Amino acid sequence: MLAQANRVIRPDEFRAVVRRGRRSSTASAVYHRLERSGTEPLRFGFIASRAIGNAVQRNTWRRRLRAVGRELVDAGSTGADVVVRGRPGCADLSYRELRAELLTALGQSSRIPS
């Protein structure tokens, strides 16, 4: 679970990250990253529409990504807001696939142990 300090919660924060952040996309998700001061905590937000699947699938997808986010926070990553928008089919990915995709999209693969 991510602490409240590591979550993007307010709608205006989501909008700012999506509009001004650097975007990268894969077949299963779109990743938006907005750089912040290096001393501020890394924060995550997730957008899961019904196109992803039913409530169980959406919640499983979010739970897995929160776990990856927690790994990044525990490894000492700071200074960015990240919003992940799921695409149809993303709920079918395993934890390892989601983790690899998120780390690659954020350019963090070398900083986090397997």
Secondary structure, DSSP 8 states (H G I E B T S, - for coil): ---GGGB--SHHHHHHHHHHSEEEE-SSEEEEEEE--TTSB-EEEEE--TTS-SHHHHHHHHHHHHHHHHHHHHTT-BSEEEEEEE-TTGGGS-HHHHHHHHHHHHT-TTTS--
